[in-house]
Amino acid sequence: MPELPKTKEGRIVSGEKSTALSVILNILLAGLGTIYTGKTKDGVFTVITAVFMSFVAGGEIAFMPFMLLYPESAVMFLFSVLILIIGYIIIFAYSIYQSVTACKENNTLWQDYLRNN
């Protein structure tokens, strides 16, 4: 039996991966689609980072009523929330890009394997 193909990172390709499913998983939680494509370390790191940023942003938003008591800190508060939201959007977009790219590479290798065997 011929040897299964491997990606550049050394992951064994054993079948096609659905690009649509990887995008849907990333929409549910940034990084899940990356885990689905086989890039487990990158995906787990992305999930942990996204969850951490969500908790920090959520915690800061919970303190919004205190801005009425200390209006001088409102600008700094809003700036930090904005930075967190922009950071999360960047992580989210990169995670989708990474999983779609990994799916395409996986599927190309699998199609070549099927064509040659």
N, C-alpha and C positions, 0 to 999 in steps of 0.2 A: 504494500500500500504506500503511495507517495506521501511524503512529509507535508503536513499542513503549512500554509504560508505564514510568515511572521511580518509584523510591522517594523518600522524603523526602531521603535523602542524595544522590540523583542516580544511583543504580545502575540500569542498564537491566534490566528483568524480561523474560526470554526464555522462561520456562517454569516449571512447578511445581517446587518443592523438597520433598523428603521430610523431614518433621519427625522421623520415626523414625531416618532415616539420620543426621541432624544430631546427635541425641542419642547414637547409637552412636559416632559419630566423637568426640564430646566425652568419652565414657566411655573411649575408647582414649587420648586425650590432650586435656586441656582446651584449647580454642581451635580444634581441627580442624573442629568443626561450624560455628563462626562463620566460618571461612574458606570452607567449603562454601556457606554462605548468601550469600556475596558480600561480607561485611564483612572484607576481607583485612587491612587495617591493624589492626583490633581483634583479629582472630584471631591474627595473627603476634605482636602484643604479649602476648596471653594465653599463647600457646605458650611464648614466651621466658621469661616470668615463672614459669610453672608448672614448666618444666624447671629453671630456676635454683633455685627453692625446693626442688624434689625433690633436686637435687644437694647443696644446703646441708644439708637435713635428713638425707640419707643420710650425708653426711660427719660430721655430729654424732653420729649413731647409731653410726658406726664407732668412735668414741672412747669408747663406753660402758664398756669394760673399765677405762679409766683412772679411772673414778669410784671404783673400789675403792681406788686409791692416794690419792685426794684426795676424801674423802667430803664435805668442806665445800663443794666446788664442784658437788656432785650436784644440789642444788636449783636452782641457776641453770641448769645444763645441761638438766635436765628441763623447766624453764620455757621455755627457748628452743626446745626441740624441740616443745613443746606449742603455742607461738605459731606456729611454722612450719606445723604440721599444721592448725591452725585457719585460718591464712591460705590454705593450699592448698584447703581445703574451701570457703571463701568464693569463691575464684577459680573453682573447679570448678562450684559452683552458679550463679554469675553467668554463666559461659560457657554453661551449658545454657539458662538463662533467655534470654540474648541471642540464641542461635541459634534457639530455638523461636519467639521473638517475630519475628525476621527472616523465618523461614519462613512464619509466618502472614501477615505483611504482604505478602510476595512472592506467596503463593498467592491472597490476596484481590485484589491488583492484577491478577494474571493471569486470574482468573475474570471480573473485571469487563471486562477487555480482550476476552476470548473472547465474552462475552455481548453486547457492544456492536459487535462486528465480524463 
